[in-house]
């Protein structure tokens, strides 16, 4: 189901709770909502659609990857970036890392540890900030 994008900074600044198998319907809503906003969005966190669960979706070229309970375990090669957000107006400067390692669960609750770099790493960092209540 396509969900409305949340713009309430009080709600968005709250930390998200761990996602469980019973939260998988949120993954479907993230897929639908990202698809509906694809012209202006490359990633989304569950709190952006009103769900305070640790779940994100990231566009990886031809497909979208849903991550439950993502945790960035390693960062390398810091740089300054300017980012926009579907939930907030304007852009903001922040520090990002060109290479990251992420531990997460897929939609079958299987644990993965994967390295990401470049634009994909930046998107994941932005969405993980959302889960921690950090607004960029």
Secondary structure, DSSP 8 states (H G I E B T S, - for coil): --------HHHHTS--B---GGGHHHHHHHHHHHHHTTTT-SEEEGGGGT--BSEEEEEETTEEEEEEEEEEEEEEEEEEEEEEETTEEEEEEEEEEEEEEEEEE-TT--EEEEEEEHHHHHHHHHHHHHHTT---
